[in-house]
Amino acid sequence: MREEAERLRAAIAARPAVDRARGLLMAAHGCGSDTAWRILREASRLSGAPLRTVAAAVTADADRAGPRPPEEVRKALVTALAHHLRPPRA
C-alpha cells in the first residue's frame, strides 16, 4: 500500500512537467492534446524511460537549459514524432 501511495505521489508531482511538455509539443508541431500525449507515451515506451523523464527532455530542449537528455530518450522522441505527425496518405 505504501508503494502505491509513493507511486501516486510521484505521478502527481510529475504532472505539471508532463502537461508543459504536451503544450510545447502542441505549439511546436501543431498537433492536438491527444496526439502530444501519445507522442510522450510512445517515446517513454521506446526509450524505457519514465514519462516524467521524457517530459523533462522535451522541456529542457525547449529551454536549452541543463544537460542534454539521454540519447535513447532523444531518439525515442524523434521516432514518436515521426510516427504520430506523418502527413496523411493521399
For each residue, the residues with C-beta under 8 A, 3 or more apart:
1: 4 5
2: 5 6
3: 6 7
4: 1 7 8
5: 1 2 8 9
6: 2 3 9 10
7: 3 4 10 11
8: 4 5 11 12
9: 5 6 12 13
10: 6 7 13 14 52
11: 7 8 14 15
12: 8 9 15
13: 9 10
14: 10 11 17 18 50 51 52 55
15: 11 12 18 19
16: 19 20
17: 14 20 21 52 55 56 59
18: 14 15 21 22 40 51 52 55
19: 15 16 22 23
20: 16 17 23 24 55 59
21: 17 18 24 25 36 40 54 55 56 58 59
22: 18 19 25 26 33 36 37 40
23: 19 20 26 27 36
24: 20 21 27 28 58 59 62
25: 21 22 28 29 31 35 36 39 40 58 81
26: 22 23 29 30 31 32 33 35 36
27: 23 24 30
28: 24 25 62
29: 25 26 36 81 85
30: 26 27
31: 25 26 35 36 39 84 85
32: 26 35 36
33: 22 26 36 37
34: 37 38
35: 25 26 31 32 38 39 84 85
36: 21 22 23 25 26 29 31 32 33 39 40
37: 22 33 34 40 41
38: 34 35 41 42 80 84
39: 25 31 35 36 42 43 77 80 81 84 85
40: 18 21 22 25 36 37 43 44 51 54 55 58 80
41: 37 38 44 45 51
42: 38 39 45 46 76 79 80 83 84
43: 39 40 46 47 49 54 73 76 77 79 80
44: 40 41 47 49 50 51 53 54 76
45: 41 42 48 76
46: 42 43 75 76 79 80
47: 43 44 53 54 70 72 73 75 76 77
48: 45 72
49: 43 44 53 54 57 70 72 73 76
50: 14 44 53 54
51: 14 18 40 41 44 54 55
52: 10 14 17 18 55 56
53: 44 47 49 50 56 57 69 70 73
54: 21 40 43 44 47 49 50 51 57 58 73 76 77
55: 14 17 18 20 21 40 51 52 58 59
56: 17 21 52 53 59 60 69
57: 49 53 54 60 61 69 70 73 74 77
58: 21 24 25 40 54 55 61 62 77
59: 17 20 21 24 55 56 62 63
60: 56 57 63 64 65 66 67 68 69
61: 57 58 64 69
62: 24 28 58 59
63: 59 60 66
64: 60 61
65: 60
66: 60 63
67: 60
68: 60 74
69: 53 56 57 60 61 73 74 77
70: 47 49 53 57 73 74
71: 74 75
72: 47 48 49 75 76
73: 43 47 49 53 54 57 69 70 76 77
74: 57 68 69 70 71 77 78
75: 46 47 71 72 78 79
76: 42 43 44 45 46 47 49 54 72 73 79 80
77: 39 43 47 54 57 58 69 73 74 80 81
78: 74 75 81 82
79: 42 43 46 75 76 82 83
80: 38 39 40 42 43 46 76 77 83 84
81: 25 29 39 77 78 84 85
82: 78 79 85 86
83: 42 79 80 86
84: 31 35 38 39 42 80 81
85: 29 31 35 39 81 82
86: 82 83
87:
88:
89:
90:
